[in-house]
Amino acid sequence: MREILFQYESINPSTWAYVASLLAIGLYFKFNRVWSVRNLDIFLIILLAPGMLMVHFGQQQILESSQAVIALVNPDASPDDPNAKLPVTPSAELSDSFDLEPDAEPELAEVVPLPEQPSDFDQQEEARIKARELGRQLEKYGYIWLFCLSGLIVVRLFIDPTMVRRPLLEPNVTVGAMMFMSIALFTFLISNIIVGRPSEADVRGIRAAEIMMASGDSAEVEKSLRHFGPGYRLLSFLPRIPTSQFAQAEPTTDEEARSQRIIVILTKLVAILSNLAMLVGVVLIGYRHFENLSMGIGAAFLYLLLPYTALYTGRVDHVLPGALLVWAILCYRRPTWAGIFLGLAIGTVYYPLFLLPLWVSFYWQRGVVRFALGVTAMLVLLVLTLAIVAPNVTTFLNQFSAMFGLWSPRSEGFTGFWNYFIYSNDFRIPILVAFVICACGLAFWPAQKNLGTMLSCSAAIMLAAQFWHANDGTTYLAWYMPLLLLTVFRPNLEDRVALHVIGEGWLPRRVTVAKEEKKAA
């Protein structure tokens, strides 16, 4: 954007959080109904920003303190030097003193130089350790903030089906203004993806894929990829596209191989299309199912305003599952297509698997067979792609197990909230058990499910799954945020039940026609 806009400077994430929060309050807060549930929802969504920023800046400070070691011990090394990451030891500094004539003895002053650098080094090393600890504390408090606030949001989502009165509370701005601002914000966010340059850590998935395909030995590769948790393993190979100005401090794109650059470009394209699909899906849900275009555009615009969106726009593992779930809701009147999109979501990140009891219960009266066929077809297709790409049977079995989470909950190697507690599994396993019971219980409660129930309970399950998620849990807001925003803006949808909105399938229609023809004859 600096090449297009004169003197353009990227906005600091904290600055954008302040500005976006004020904009959200001005556009969506109902000043004539101060104690409305809508206002409470807006504040809960805005309060997610401090936790996300603490996690972001904490991780950034940890990364910078680790990278400072290289510059500290070898400040004159070129980034292209293969020994740039090797520390300069006293023995390395003495190597020149042994370049002497035969039988000559070096002088003591030449052999053991004693500069004052070690004391400076110790001081800088101590400062680096303090900076790292400060970053860890900041990250820890951010995860605790998100964990507690997410608990409040889950309670709010489970209560939503009992809220029968849904007054029409439109945004405080016209549809045209929201549309214009949404397009402008989307343009700026997409430009961040286009210019984003992955760092060395962001492309480790590409290197893991190259190692696996070259050697055929997937044991070490799978061990390293388990950091990402269960899900479609090929998705873990994609690089992470940074979109904040801090993440672009040390680009490595110019030094990547041609194949890596192609994968980065394809990943950027997938991220852009996923974001576009999510926003279009939210708008169409408002237009087709809410019968109110303003609500759909308002929900999409609020999603673009969130600081989270600016930080994680380039993360395919965040935005792609959320987009698939949005389109599953959009196609809920067509059980086959809803099953296809939900099957894709299950195959990519595994956790939407726990939505099946809720969705099967919704389609039980009509459309359950078509829905099940759609889910099964997409899962089989994804498994076939794993079988085609895998270099051997062992790799395929590892990827199959990862796709469906066929392993016991691990007790170490956590990242995120559970990384900061010694007895993590003593609390994480009971939360997991309670989550499974809750997900299965949605098959029976509420007894009569409608589109509003699907929205709120689906968002609640995708958010609750992150309480036991061992990999940066509670930070995957895109998995549930679009559904949460649609829940906030939705009207009364009690009449949108399967028997009323879903037509009979091809086979039942043929049977009905045959019976009518036989009766007429």
CORDA-V547354 format. One record per residue. N is the residue number from 1. RES is the residue in one small letter. PSI is psi in whole degrees, -180 to 180 (999 if undefined). OMEGA is omega in degrees with one decimal (NA if undefined). NEAR is the number of other C-alpha atoms within 12 Angstrom. Layout:
# CORDA-V547354
n->N res->RES psi->PSI omega->OMEGA near->NEAR
n->N res->RES psi->PSI omega->OMEGA near->NEAR
This chain:
# CORDA-V547354
n->1 res->m psi->-20 omega->177.7 near->20
n->2 res->r psi->-27 omega->179.1 near->13
n->3 res->e psi->-15 omega->-178.6 near->10
n->4 res->i psi->-47 omega->-177.0 near->10
n->5 res->l psi->130 omega->-177.0 near->10
n->6 res->f psi->126 omega->176.7 near->8
n->7 res->q psi->33 omega->179.2 near->9
n->8 res->y psi->136 omega->177.4 near->11
n->9 res->e psi->138 omega->177.9 near->15
n->10 res->s psi->143 omega->-177.5 near->23
n->11 res->i psi->133 omega->175.2 near->23
n->12 res->n psi->139 omega->-178.7 near->22
n->13 res->p psi->-38 omega->179.3 near->31
n->14 res->s psi->-42 omega->178.5 near->25
n->15 res->t psi->-43 omega->179.2 near->17
n->16 res->w psi->-34 omega->178.2 near->27
n->17 res->a psi->-43 omega->178.2 near->31
n->18 res->y psi->-49 omega->-177.2 near->22
n->19 res->v psi->-45 omega->-178.0 near->20
n->20 res->a psi->-37 omega->178.9 near->32
n->21 res->s psi->-42 omega->178.0 near->31
n->22 res->l psi->-40 omega->177.7 near->20
n->23 res->l psi->-43 omega->-179.7 near->26
n->24 res->a psi->-42 omega->178.8 near->35
n->25 res->i psi->-44 omega->-179.2 near->30
n->26 res->g psi->-34 omega->-174.9 near->19
n->27 res->l psi->-28 omega->-170.8 near->28
n->28 res->y psi->-18 omega->-179.1 near->41
n->29 res->f psi->130 omega->179.8 near->29
n->30 res->k psi->98 omega->-174.9 near->26
n->31 res->f psi->-21 omega->177.9 near->16
n->32 res->n psi->-5 omega->176.2 near->12
n->33 res->r psi->71 omega->-171.4 near->15
n->34 res->v psi->-37 omega->-174.6 near->16
n->35 res->w psi->23 omega->179.5 near->14
n->36 res->s psi->158 omega->178.3 near->21
n->37 res->v psi->-31 omega->178.4 near->26
n->38 res->r psi->-45 omega->179.7 near->34
n->39 res->n psi->-39 omega->176.8 near->26
n->40 res->l psi->-41 omega->179.2 near->22
n->41 res->d psi->-43 omega->-179.5 near->34
n->42 res->i psi->-42 omega->-179.9 near->36
n->43 res->f psi->-39 omega->177.9 near->27
n->44 res->l psi->-41 omega->179.8 near->33
n->45 res->i psi->-42 omega->179.8 near->39
n->46 res->i psi->-36 omega->-177.1 near->36
n->47 res->l psi->-9 omega->173.7 near->31
n->48 res->l psi->-24 omega->-174.9 near->37
n->49 res->a psi->-46 omega->179.6 near->38
n->50 res->p psi->-42 omega->178.5 near->33
n->51 res->g psi->-44 omega->178.8 near->35
n->52 res->m psi->-40 omega->-179.1 near->43
n->53 res->l psi->-39 omega->177.5 near->40
n->54 res->m psi->-41 omega->177.1 near->31
n->55 res->v psi->-44 omega->-177.2 near->38
n->56 res->h psi->-51 omega->-177.5 near->38
n->57 res->f psi->-32 omega->175.4 near->33
n->58 res->g psi->-46 omega->177.1 near->29
n->59 res->q psi->-38 omega->179.1 near->32
n->60 res->q psi->-39 omega->180.0 near->28
n->61 res->q psi->-38 omega->176.4 near->29
n->62 res->i psi->-43 omega->-179.8 near->27
n->63 res->l psi->-44 omega->-179.4 near->30
n->64 res->e psi->-37 omega->178.9 near->25
n->65 res->s psi->-33 omega->177.2 near->27
n->66 res->s psi->-41 omega->179.2 near->24
n->67 res->q psi->-23 omega->-179.1 near->27
n->68 res->a psi->-23 omega->180.0 near->25
n->69 res->v psi->-42 omega->-178.3 near->27
n->70 res->i psi->-48 omega->179.7 near->25
n->71 res->a psi->-27 omega->-177.7 near->24
n->72 res->l psi->-45 omega->-175.1 near->29
n->73 res->v psi->-21 omega->-178.6 near->27
n->74 res->n psi->71 omega->-172.5 near->23
n->75 res->p psi->-24 omega->-175.9 near->20
n->76 res->d psi->-1 omega->-176.0 near->16
n->77 res->a psi->142 omega->176.4 near->18
n->78 res->s psi->146 omega->177.7 near->14
n->79 res->p psi->-24 omega->179.5 near->18
n->80 res->d psi->-10 omega->-177.2 near->13
n->81 res->d psi->123 omega->-179.9 near->13
n->82 res->p psi->-21 omega->178.9 near->10
n->83 res->n psi->13 omega->-175.7 near->16
n->84 res->a psi->-29 omega->-177.4 near->20
n->85 res->k psi->2 omega->179.5 near->22
n->86 res->l psi->132 omega->179.4 near->19
n->87 res->p psi->149 omega->176.5 near->22
n->88 res->v psi->113 omega->-178.6 near->24
n->89 res->t psi->162 omega->176.0 near->14
n->90 res->p psi->-36 omega->179.7 near->18
n->91 res->s psi->-33 omega->177.6 near->14
n->92 res->a psi->-35 omega->179.1 near->17
n->93 res->e psi->-19 omega->-179.3 near->18
n->94 res->l psi->-3 omega->-173.3 near->19
n->95 res->s psi->-34 omega->-178.5 near->17
n->96 res->d psi->-25 omega->-175.9 near->15
n->97 res->s psi->-12 omega->-179.9 near->21
n->98 res->f psi->5 omega->177.4 near->20
n->99 res->d psi->74 omega->-173.7 near->14
n->100 res->l psi->169 omega->175.6 near->14
n->101 res->e psi->156 omega->176.5 near->9
n->102 res->p psi->144 omega->180.0 near->8
n->103 res->d psi->6 omega->178.8 near->8
n->104 res->a psi->142 omega->-179.6 near->10
n->105 res->e psi->129 omega->-179.4 near->14
n->106 res->p psi->153 omega->175.7 near->18
n->107 res->e psi->154 omega->-176.4 near->12
n->108 res->l psi->-37 omega->-178.1 near->12
n->109 res->a psi->-30 omega->-179.6 near->12
n->110 res->e psi->-31 omega->-174.3 near->17
n->111 res->v psi->-42 omega->-174.0 near->20
n->112 res->v psi->80 omega->174.3 near->18
n->113 res->p psi->139 omega->-176.9 near->19
n->114 res->l psi->76 omega->177.7 near->14
n->115 res->p psi->173 omega->-179.3 near->12
n->116 res->e psi->8 omega->-176.7 near->10
n->117 res->q psi->-38 omega->-178.9 near->17
n->118 res->p psi->-39 omega->179.5 near->17
n->119 res->s psi->-40 omega->176.9 near->12
n->120 res->d psi->-39 omega->179.3 near->14
n->121 res->f psi->-44 omega->-179.9 near->23
n->122 res->d psi->-40 omega->-180.0 near->16
n->123 res->q psi->-43 omega->179.9 near->15
n->124 res->q psi->-35 omega->176.9 near->20
n->125 res->e psi->-40 omega->177.0 near->24
n->126 res->e psi->-40 omega->177.2 near->18
n->127 res->a psi->-38 omega->179.0 near->19
n->128 res->r psi->-41 omega->179.1 near->26
n->129 res->i psi->-41 omega->178.4 near->23
n->130 res->k psi->-41 omega->178.4 near->18
n->131 res->a psi->-39 omega->179.3 near->26
n->132 res->r psi->-43 omega->179.2 near->27
n->133 res->e psi->-38 omega->177.3 near->21
n->134 res->l psi->-41 omega->177.1 near->25
n->135 res->g psi->-40 omega->178.9 near->28
n->136 res->r psi->-40 omega->178.0 near->30
n->137 res->q psi->-41 omega->179.7 near->25
n->138 res->l psi->-43 omega->178.5 near->30
n->139 res->e psi->-41 omega->-179.8 near->36
n->140 res->k psi->-48 omega->-179.5 near->32
n->141 res->y psi->-32 omega->176.7 near->27
n->142 res->g psi->-43 omega->178.6 near->34
n->143 res->y psi->-39 omega->177.6 near->40
n->144 res->i psi->-42 omega->178.0 near->31
n->145 res->w psi->-50 omega->-178.7 near->28
n->146 res->l psi->-37 omega->-179.0 near->38
n->147 res->f psi->-47 omega->-178.0 near->35
n->148 res->c psi->-45 omega->-178.9 near->23
n->149 res->l psi->-36 omega->177.6 near->30
n->150 res->s psi->-35 omega->176.1 near->38
n->151 res->g psi->-41 omega->177.0 near->25
n->152 res->l psi->-40 omega->-178.9 near->24
n->153 res->i psi->-38 omega->177.2 near->39
n->154 res->v psi->-43 omega->177.5 near->34
n->155 res->v psi->-43 omega->178.7 near->23
n->156 res->r psi->-40 omega->-178.2 near->28
n->157 res->l psi->-38 omega->179.3 near->37
n->158 res->f psi->-24 omega->177.1 near->31
n->159 res->i psi->-22 omega->-172.9 near->21
n->160 res->d psi->-41 omega->179.8 near->36
n->161 res->p psi->-20 omega->179.6 near->34
n->162 res->t psi->-9 omega->-179.0 near->23
n->163 res->m psi->98 omega->-176.8 near->22
n->164 res->v psi->-41 omega->-178.8 near->16
n->165 res->r psi->123 omega->179.6 near->16
n->166 res->r psi->82 omega->179.6 near->23
n->167 res->p psi->147 omega->-179.5 near->17
n->168 res->l psi->110 omega->-179.4 near->20
n->169 res->l psi->88 omega->-178.0 near->27
n->170 res->e psi->159 omega->177.0 near->28
n->171 res->p psi->160 omega->-176.0 near->35
n->172 res->n psi->34 omega->-179.3 near->21
n->173 res->v psi->158 omega->-176.0 near->25
n->174 res->t psi->164 omega->179.6 near->18
n->175 res->v psi->-41 omega->179.6 near->24
n->176 res->g psi->-41 omega->179.7 near->16
n->177 res->a psi->-43 omega->179.1 near->18
n->178 res->m psi->-39 omega->178.9 near->33
n->179 res->m psi->-45 omega->179.7 near->27
n->180 res->f psi->-47 omega->-178.7 near->17
n->181 res->m psi->-33 omega->178.2 near->24
n->182 res->s psi->-43 omega->179.1 near->28
n->183 res->i psi->-41 omega->179.4 near->22
n->184 res->a psi->-45 omega->179.3 near->17
n->185 res->l psi->-42 omega->179.6 near->28
n->186 res->f psi->-38 omega->178.5 near->32
n->187 res->t psi->-44 omega->179.6 near->21
n->188 res->f psi->-41 omega->179.9 near->30
n->189 res->l psi->-39 omega->179.4 near->37
n->190 res->i psi->-34 omega->177.3 near->33
n->191 res->s psi->-33 omega->176.5 near->29
n->192 res->n psi->-37 omega->177.0 near->35
n->193 res->i psi->-42 omega->-175.7 near->40
n->194 res->i psi->-41 omega->-177.6 near->26
n->195 res->v psi->-4 omega->-179.4 near->27
n->196 res->g psi->135 omega->-178.9 near->37
n->197 res->r psi->112 omega->-176.9 near->37
n->198 res->p psi->144 omega->176.1 near->42
n->199 res->s psi->-177 omega->-179.6 near->28
n->200 res->e psi->-40 omega->-179.2 near->27
n->201 res->a psi->-27 omega->-177.2 near->23
n->202 res->d psi->-24 omega->-176.0 near->31
n->203 res->v psi->18 omega->-178.4 near->32
n->204 res->r psi->-24 omega->175.9 near->26
n->205 res->g psi->-37 omega->178.3 near->33
n->206 res->i psi->-45 omega->-179.7 near->33
n->207 res->r psi->-38 omega->177.6 near->26
n->208 res->a psi->-39 omega->178.2 near->32
n->209 res->a psi->-41 omega->179.5 near->34
n->210 res->e psi->-40 omega->179.0 near->25
n->211 res->i psi->-43 omega->-178.3 near->21
n->212 res->m psi->-43 omega->-178.2 near->32
n->213 res->m psi->-30 omega->-177.5 near->21
n->214 res->a psi->-44 omega->-174.3 near->15
n->215 res->s psi->-27 omega->-176.4 near->17
n->216 res->g psi->-5 omega->179.4 near->22
n->217 res->d psi->111 omega->-173.3 near->23
n->218 res->s psi->2 omega->-174.7 near->29
n->219 res->a psi->-54 omega->-179.2 near->21
n->220 res->e psi->-37 omega->179.5 near->17
n->221 res->v psi->-45 omega->-179.6 near->31
n->222 res->e psi->-35 omega->178.3 near->32
n->223 res->k psi->-41 omega->179.5 near->20
n->224 res->s psi->-36 omega->-178.0 near->22
n->225 res->l psi->-12 omega->178.9 near->32
n->226 res->r psi->-14 omega->174.1 near->34
n->227 res->h psi->-32 omega->-176.7 near->26
n->228 res->f psi->-9 omega->179.6 near->36
n->229 res->g psi->-177 omega->-178.7 near->39
n->230 res->p psi->155 omega->-179.9 near->37
n->231 res->g psi->-176 omega->179.9 near->39
n->232 res->y psi->113 omega->-169.5 near->39
n->233 res->r psi->-32 omega->178.7 near->45
n->234 res->l psi->-27 omega->176.4 near->40
n->235 res->l psi->-30 omega->178.2 near->37
n->236 res->s psi->-21 omega->-179.9 near->36
n->237 res->f psi->-16 omega->-178.5 near->35
n->238 res->l psi->144 omega->178.4 near->38
n->239 res->p psi->162 omega->176.0 near->38
n->240 res->r psi->125 omega->-177.5 near->39
n->241 res->i psi->111 omega->179.2 near->45
n->242 res->p psi->144 omega->-178.7 near->42
n->243 res->t psi->4 omega->177.3 near->38
n->244 res->s psi->154 omega->-176.8 near->37
n->245 res->q psi->-26 omega->-179.8 near->25
n->246 res->f psi->-37 omega->-177.2 near->25
n->247 res->a psi->-16 omega->-178.8 near->34
n->248 res->q psi->15 omega->-174.6 near->24
n->249 res->a psi->-38 omega->-177.7 near->20
n->250 res->e psi->82 omega->-177.5 near->22
n->251 res->p psi->147 omega->177.1 near->23
n->252 res->t psi->7 omega->-176.5 near->24
n->253 res->t psi->-38 omega->-178.1 near->29
n->254 res->d psi->-20 omega->-177.0 near->16
n->255 res->e psi->1 omega->-179.2 near->18
n->256 res->e psi->158 omega->174.7 near->22
n->257 res->a psi->165 omega->-178.1 near->16
n->258 res->r psi->-42 omega->-179.4 near->12
n->259 res->s psi->-38 omega->179.0 near->17
n->260 res->q psi->-39 omega->179.0 near->30
n->261 res->r psi->-38 omega->178.3 near->22
n->262 res->i psi->-42 omega->179.3 near->17
n->263 res->i psi->-39 omega->178.0 near->28
n->264 res->v psi->-43 omega->179.7 near->39
n->265 res->i psi->-44 omega->178.3 near->26
n->266 res->l psi->-38 omega->177.8 near->22
n->267 res->t psi->-41 omega->176.6 near->38
n->268 res->k psi->-41 omega->179.1 near->35
n->269 res->l psi->-43 omega->178.6 near->25
n->270 res->v psi->-40 omega->179.7 near->32
n->271 res->a psi->-42 omega->-180.0 near->40
n->272 res->i psi->-47 omega->-179.5 near->32
n->273 res->l psi->-35 omega->178.9 near->25
n->274 res->s psi->-44 omega->176.8 near->31
n->275 res->n psi->-43 omega->178.9 near->40
n->276 res->l psi->-43 omega->179.9 near->30
n->277 res->a psi->-39 omega->179.7 near->27
n->278 res->m psi->-47 omega->-177.3 near->43
n->279 res->l psi->-43 omega->178.1 near->44
n->280 res->v psi->-41 omega->178.6 near->31
n->281 res->g psi->-42 omega->178.7 near->34
n->282 res->v psi->-43 omega->180.0 near->48
n->283 res->v psi->-43 omega->-179.2 near->40
n->284 res->l psi->-33 omega->175.6 near->29
n->285 res->i psi->-44 omega->176.9 near->42
n->286 res->g psi->-39 omega->-176.9 near->35
n->287 res->y psi->-44 omega->-173.1 near->23
n->288 res->r psi->-43 omega->-172.6 near->22
n->289 res->h psi->-31 omega->176.1 near->34
n->290 res->f psi->-16 omega->-176.0 near->31
n->291 res->e psi->38 omega->-179.5 near->20
n->292 res->n psi->102 omega->-178.3 near->26
n->293 res->l psi->-33 omega->-178.8 near->29
n->294 res->s psi->-39 omega->179.8 near->35
n->295 res->m psi->-43 omega->179.8 near->38
n->296 res->g psi->-46 omega->179.0 near->42
n->297 res->i psi->-37 omega->178.6 near->41
n->298 res->g psi->-41 omega->177.9 near->43
n->299 res->a psi->-41 omega->179.0 near->45
n->300 res->a psi->-41 omega->-179.6 near->44
n->301 res->f psi->-39 omega->178.4 near->40
n->302 res->l psi->-36 omega->176.3 near->44
n->303 res->y psi->-40 omega->178.7 near->41
n->304 res->l psi->-27 omega->-179.6 near->43
n->305 res->l psi->-23 omega->-173.1 near->39
n->306 res->l psi->136 omega->174.2 near->43
n->307 res->p psi->-32 omega->177.2 near->40
n->308 res->y psi->-43 omega->-178.1 near->42
n->309 res->t psi->-40 omega->179.8 near->45
n->310 res->a psi->-32 omega->-177.0 near->42
n->311 res->l psi->-34 omega->-170.5 near->42
n->312 res->y psi->24 omega->179.6 near->38
n->313 res->t psi->-33 omega->-176.7 near->48
n->314 res->g psi->6 omega->-179.9 near->44
n->315 res->r psi->103 omega->-178.3 near->42
n->316 res->v psi->-38 omega->-178.8 near->38
n->317 res->d psi->-15 omega->174.7 near->41
n->318 res->h psi->-54 omega->-166.3 near->41
n->319 res->v psi->-33 omega->-177.0 near->42
n->320 res->l psi->-48 omega->177.1 near->43
n->321 res->p psi->-38 omega->178.0 near->44
n->322 res->g psi->-41 omega->178.1 near->47
n->323 res->a psi->-40 omega->179.4 near->39
n->324 res->l psi->-39 omega->178.6 near->44
n->325 res->l psi->-38 omega->177.7 near->50
n->326 res->v psi->-43 omega->-179.4 near->46
n->327 res->w psi->-26 omega->172.6 near->38
n->328 res->a psi->-41 omega->175.8 near->41
n->329 res->i psi->-42 omega->-179.6 near->42
n->330 res->l psi->-36 omega->-177.1 near->38
n->331 res->c psi->23 omega->-172.4 near->29
n->332 res->y psi->-21 omega->178.1 near->40
n->333 res->r psi->-13 omega->176.7 near->34
n->334 res->r psi->94 omega->-172.7 near->28
n->335 res->p psi->-36 omega->-178.7 near->38
n->336 res->t psi->-47 omega->-180.0 near->31
n->337 res->w psi->-37 omega->175.8 near->29
n->338 res->a psi->-40 omega->176.7 near->39
n->339 res->g psi->-37 omega->178.6 near->42
n->340 res->i psi->-48 omega->-178.9 near->33
n->341 res->f psi->-39 omega->177.9 near->37
n->342 res->l psi->-36 omega->175.7 near->46
n->343 res->g psi->-40 omega->175.4 near->43
n->344 res->l psi->-42 omega->178.9 near->38
n->345 res->a psi->-41 omega->178.1 near->41
n->346 res->i psi->-42 omega->-178.5 near->40
n->347 res->g psi->-29 omega->-177.1 near->43
n->348 res->t psi->-47 omega->-174.5 near->43
n->349 res->v psi->5 omega->171.8 near->41
n->350 res->y psi->-43 omega->-170.2 near->35
n->351 res->y psi->-30 omega->173.2 near->43
n->352 res->p psi->-8 omega->175.0 near->43
n->353 res->l psi->-32 omega->-177.5 near->36
n->354 res->f psi->0 omega->173.4 near->36
n->355 res->l psi->-13 omega->-174.5 near->40
n->356 res->l psi->-44 omega->178.2 near->36
n->357 res->p psi->-41 omega->179.8 near->30
n->358 res->l psi->-49 omega->-175.2 near->36
n->359 res->w psi->-39 omega->177.3 near->46
n->360 res->v psi->-39 omega->177.8 near->34
n->361 res->s psi->-37 omega->178.5 near->32
n->362 res->f psi->-43 omega->-176.9 near->42
n->363 res->y psi->3 omega->-172.5 near->38
n->364 res->w psi->-40 omega->-178.5 near->26
n->365 res->q psi->-29 omega->178.1 near->25
n->366 res->r psi->129 omega->172.9 near->28
n->367 res->g psi->4 omega->-174.5 near->35
n->368 res->v psi->-35 omega->-179.7 near->32
n->369 res->v psi->-45 omega->178.7 near->27
n->370 res->r psi->-40 omega->178.1 near->31
n->371 res->f psi->-45 omega->179.9 near->37
n->372 res->a psi->-38 omega->178.1 near->29
n->373 res->l psi->-40 omega->178.4 near->23
n->374 res->g psi->-45 omega->178.5 near->28
n->375 res->v psi->-48 omega->-177.3 near->34
n->376 res->t psi->-41 omega->-178.5 near->27
n->377 res->a psi->-43 omega->-178.3 near->24
n->378 res->m psi->-37 omega->177.6 near->27
n->379 res->l psi->-41 omega->177.3 near->32
n->380 res->v psi->-41 omega->179.1 near->22
n->381 res->l psi->-42 omega->179.2 near->18
n->382 res->l psi->-37 omega->177.1 near->31
n->383 res->v psi->-39 omega->178.2 near->32
n->384 res->l psi->-38 omega->176.9 near->19
n->385 res->t psi->-37 omega->175.7 near->22
n->386 res->l psi->-41 omega->-179.4 near->31
n->387 res->a psi->-35 omega->-178.9 near->22
n->388 res->i psi->-40 omega->-174.7 near->16
n->389 res->v psi->-32 omega->-174.7 near->20
n->390 res->a psi->135 omega->-179.2 near->28
n->391 res->p psi->-21 omega->179.8 near->24
n->392 res->n psi->174 omega->-176.0 near->21
n->393 res->v psi->-39 omega->-179.0 near->17
n->394 res->t psi->-44 omega->178.3 near->20
n->395 res->t psi->-42 omega->178.9 near->30
n->396 res->f psi->-44 omega->-179.7 near->31
n->397 res->l psi->-39 omega->177.0 near->25
n->398 res->n psi->-43 omega->-179.5 near->35
n->399 res->q psi->-35 omega->176.2 near->44
n->400 res->f psi->-43 omega->178.5 near->32
n->401 res->s psi->-39 omega->179.0 near->25
n->402 res->a psi->-37 omega->-177.7 near->36
n->403 res->m psi->-39 omega->-177.6 near->38
n->404 res->f psi->11 omega->177.0 near->31
n->405 res->g psi->38 omega->-176.6 near->30
n->406 res->l psi->60 omega->173.3 near->17
n->407 res->w psi->159 omega->-179.4 near->18
n->408 res->s psi->150 omega->178.6 near->15
n->409 res->p psi->127 omega->-176.3 near->26
n->410 res->r psi->157 omega->-175.8 near->25
n->411 res->s psi->6 omega->179.6 near->22
n->412 res->e psi->173 omega->179.1 near->21
n->413 res->g psi->28 omega->-179.9 near->26
n->414 res->f psi->152 omega->166.1 near->27
n->415 res->t psi->147 omega->-178.7 near->30
n->416 res->g psi->-145 omega->-172.9 near->40
n->417 res->f psi->-45 omega->-174.0 near->38
n->418 res->w psi->-8 omega->178.6 near->34
n->419 res->n psi->-18 omega->-172.6 near->27
n->420 res->y psi->14 omega->-179.9 near->24
n->421 res->f psi->131 omega->-174.0 near->20
n->422 res->i psi->-47 omega->-176.9 near->15
n->423 res->y psi->58 omega->-174.9 near->14
n->424 res->s psi->-47 omega->-175.1 near->27
n->425 res->n psi->-24 omega->177.7 near->26
n->426 res->d psi->-24 omega->178.8 near->17
n->427 res->f psi->-32 omega->-175.8 near->18
n->428 res->r psi->-41 omega->-179.4 near->29
n->429 res->i psi->-45 omega->175.1 near->22
n->430 res->p psi->-36 omega->176.7 near->16
n->431 res->i psi->-40 omega->177.6 near->23
n->432 res->l psi->-45 omega->179.3 near->26
n->433 res->v psi->-45 omega->179.0 near->20
n->434 res->a psi->-37 omega->178.7 near->19
n->435 res->f psi->-45 omega->-179.9 near->28
n->436 res->v psi->-42 omega->178.3 near->26
n->437 res->i psi->-42 omega->-179.6 near->18
n->438 res->c psi->-44 omega->-179.8 near->26
n->439 res->a psi->-42 omega->178.0 near->34
n->440 res->c psi->-34 omega->179.6 near->24
n->441 res->g psi->-24 omega->178.8 near->21
n->442 res->l psi->-12 omega->173.7 near->32
n->443 res->a psi->-20 omega->-176.8 near->27
n->444 res->f psi->-23 omega->179.6 near->19
n->445 res->w psi->136 omega->-10.3 near->24
n->446 res->p psi->156 omega->-174.3 near->25
n->447 res->a psi->-43 omega->179.4 near->17
n->448 res->q psi->110 omega->-176.3 near->27
n->449 res->k psi->139 omega->177.2 near->35
n->450 res->n psi->-176 omega->-178.3 near->36
n->451 res->l psi->-37 omega->177.8 near->40
n->452 res->g psi->-40 omega->176.5 near->42
n->453 res->t psi->-42 omega->178.9 near->44
n->454 res->m psi->-42 omega->-178.4 near->47
n->455 res->l psi->-55 omega->-173.7 near->45
n->456 res->s psi->-44 omega->-177.3 near->42
n->457 res->c psi->-34 omega->175.1 near->46
n->458 res->s psi->-43 omega->176.9 near->48
n->459 res->a psi->-40 omega->-179.7 near->45
n->460 res->a psi->-41 omega->-179.4 near->42
n->461 res->i psi->-44 omega->-179.5 near->46
n->462 res->m psi->-30 omega->175.4 near->48
n->463 res->l psi->-43 omega->-178.7 near->44
n->464 res->a psi->-28 omega->178.7 near->43
n->465 res->a psi->-26 omega->-177.5 near->41
n->466 res->q psi->-11 omega->176.8 near->39
n->467 res->f psi->-29 omega->177.7 near->40
n->468 res->w psi->5 omega->178.0 near->38
n->469 res->h psi->122 omega->-174.4 near->40
n->470 res->a psi->-4 omega->-175.3 near->32
n->471 res->n psi->95 omega->177.1 near->29
n->472 res->d psi->42 omega->-179.9 near->35
n->473 res->g psi->154 omega->-178.1 near->35
n->474 res->t psi->0 omega->177.8 near->41
n->475 res->t psi->-8 omega->-179.0 near->46
n->476 res->y psi->68 omega->-175.8 near->41
n->477 res->l psi->-29 omega->-177.1 near->45
n->478 res->a psi->-19 omega->178.6 near->42
n->479 res->w psi->-30 omega->-175.5 near->43
n->480 res->y psi->-17 omega->-174.1 near->43
n->481 res->m psi->-45 omega->177.6 near->49
n->482 res->p psi->-40 omega->178.4 near->55
n->483 res->l psi->-36 omega->176.6 near->48
n->484 res->l psi->-44 omega->-179.8 near->45
n->485 res->l psi->-39 omega->176.8 near->43
n->486 res->l psi->-34 omega->175.8 near->50
n->487 res->t psi->-39 omega->179.9 near->44
n->488 res->v psi->-40 omega->-173.0 near->45
n->489 res->f psi->-7 omega->-170.9 near->44
n->490 res->r psi->152 omega->171.1 near->44
n->491 res->p psi->-167 omega->176.3 near->35
n->492 res->n psi->124 omega->-176.3 near->26
n->493 res->l psi->29 omega->-176.1 near->33
n->494 res->e psi->-24 omega->-178.5 near->26
n->495 res->d psi->-4 omega->-178.1 near->19
n->496 res->r psi->71 omega->178.2 near->25
n->497 res->v psi->163 omega->-172.2 near->29
n->498 res->a psi->-42 omega->-176.8 near->32
n->499 res->l psi->-27 omega->-175.9 near->20
n->500 res->h psi->-30 omega->-170.2 near->20
n->501 res->v psi->-11 omega->-177.7 near->24
n->502 res->i psi->127 omega->178.7 near->27
n->503 res->g psi->166 omega->177.7 near->23
n->504 res->e psi->150 omega->178.0 near->25
n->505 res->g psi->175 omega->-176.9 near->20
n->506 res->w psi->-44 omega->-178.2 near->14
n->507 res->l psi->-47 omega->177.7 near->14
n->508 res->p psi->-36 omega->178.7 near->16
n->509 res->r psi->-41 omega->178.7 near->13
n->510 res->r psi->-39 omega->178.8 near->13
n->511 res->v psi->-42 omega->179.7 near->14
n->512 res->t psi->-44 omega->179.5 near->15
n->513 res->v psi->-42 omega->-180.0 near->15
n->514 res->a psi->-40 omega->179.2 near->14
n->515 res->k psi->-41 omega->179.9 near->13
n->516 res->e psi->-40 omega->178.3 near->12
n->517 res->e psi->-40 omega->179.4 near->11
n->518 res->k psi->-39 omega->179.9 near->10
n->519 res->k psi->-39 omega->179.6 near->9
n->520 res->a psi->-36 omega->179.8 near->8
n->521 res->a psi->999 omega->NA near->7
